[in-house]
C-alpha cells in the first residue's frame, strides 16, 4: 500500500508547489480557504488566503465534489487558476482508488 502512495507522489512535492482552495459562497466568518503546501517532502496545510501555484474557487459543495473527483475541474461552476496539471496530480495522489 505504501508503495502505491509513494508512486503517486512522484513529482508532486517540490519548490513552488501550492494549492489554494477557496469556497466562494461561505460566510467570511467561516474562513473557508485552505492552502495545501507541497513545497517540502510532505503535505502541510493551513487556513489562509494566499497566492498559490494553483487555485480552485467554487461554491463549497462544488469544491468538495471536485476534490472527491465527483465533479470535473473544467465544470462551469469551478474556477481553476494557475497550473491545472498540479491540481490533476493532486487528485491522483489524494484518490482512494
C-alpha positions as CSV (number, residue, x, y, z in Angstrom):
1,X,0.0,0.0,0.0
2,X,2.8,2.5,0.9
3,X,4.4,1.9,-2.5
4,X,1.2,2.9,-4.3
5,X,1.1,6.2,-2.4
6,X,4.9,6.8,-3.0
7,X,4.4,6.2,-6.7
8,X,1.5,8.7,-6.8
9,X,3.6,11.3,-5.1
10,X,6.4,11.2,-7.7
11,X,6.9,14.8,-8.8
12,X,4.1,16.1,-6.6
13,X,6.3,17.7,-3.9
14,X,8.8,20.4,-4.6
15,X,9.6,24.2,-4.6
16,X,6.7,26.5,-5.6
17,X,4.0,23.8,-5.5
18,X,1.0,25.0,-3.6
19,X,-2.8,24.7,-3.9
20,X,-5.3,27.3,-2.8
21,X,-8.8,26.0,-2.1
22,X,-11.5,28.7,-1.8
23,X,-15.2,28.2,-1.0
24,X,-16.7,31.2,-2.6
25,X,-20.2,31.0,-1.0
26,X,-19.1,30.6,2.6
27,X,-19.6,33.5,5.0
28,X,-16.4,35.3,5.9
29,X,-16.5,34.1,9.5
30,X,-16.1,30.5,8.3
31,X,-12.7,31.3,6.8
32,X,-13.3,28.7,4.1
33,X,-9.9,28.9,2.4
34,X,-7.1,26.5,2.6
35,X,-3.5,26.2,1.4
36,X,-2.1,22.8,0.6
37,X,1.6,23.3,0.8
38,X,3.6,20.7,-1.2
39,X,6.9,22.6,-1.2
40,X,8.6,20.3,1.2
41,X,8.8,16.5,1.3
42,X,5.4,16.1,2.8
43,X,2.0,17.8,2.8
44,X,1.3,20.6,5.2
45,X,-1.9,22.7,5.2
46,X,-3.3,25.8,6.8
47,X,-6.3,28.0,6.6
48,X,-5.2,31.1,4.7
49,X,-5.8,33.4,1.8
50,X,-2.5,33.3,-0.1
51,X,-1.3,33.3,-3.6
52,X,-0.5,29.7,-4.8
53,X,0.7,27.9,-7.9
54,X,-2.9,26.7,-8.5
55,X,-6.2,28.0,-7.1
56,X,-9.5,26.2,-7.1
57,X,-12.5,28.5,-6.4
58,X,-16.1,27.3,-6.3
59,X,-19.1,27.2,-4.0
60,X,-18.3,24.8,-1.1
61,X,-20.4,21.9,-2.3
62,X,-18.9,22.1,-5.8
63,X,-15.4,22.5,-4.3
64,X,-15.8,19.3,-2.3
65,X,-17.3,17.4,-5.2
66,X,-14.3,18.4,-7.3
67,X,-11.8,17.3,-4.6
68,X,-13.6,14.0,-4.3
69,X,-13.4,13.5,-8.1
70,X,-17.2,13.7,-8.5
71,X,-17.1,16.9,-10.5
72,X,-14.7,17.9,-13.2
73,X,-12.4,20.9,-12.5
74,X,-13.4,22.1,-16.0
75,X,-17.1,22.4,-15.0
76,X,-18.6,25.9,-15.4
77,X,-19.1,26.1,-11.6
78,X,-15.4,25.7,-10.9
79,X,-12.7,28.3,-11.4
80,X,-9.3,26.7,-11.8
81,X,-6.4,29.2,-12.0
82,X,-2.7,28.6,-12.4
83,X,-1.3,25.1,-13.2
84,X,-4.1,22.6,-14.0
85,X,-1.5,19.8,-14.2
86,X,-0.6,20.3,-10.5
87,X,-4.3,20.0,-9.5
88,X,-4.7,16.9,-11.6
89,X,-1.6,15.4,-10.0
90,X,-3.0,16.2,-6.6
91,X,-6.3,14.5,-7.4
92,X,-4.4,11.3,-8.5
93,X,-2.3,11.4,-5.3
94,X,-5.3,12.1,-2.9
95,X,-7.6,9.5,-4.6
96,X,-8.6,6.5,-2.5
97,X,-8.9,4.3,-5.6
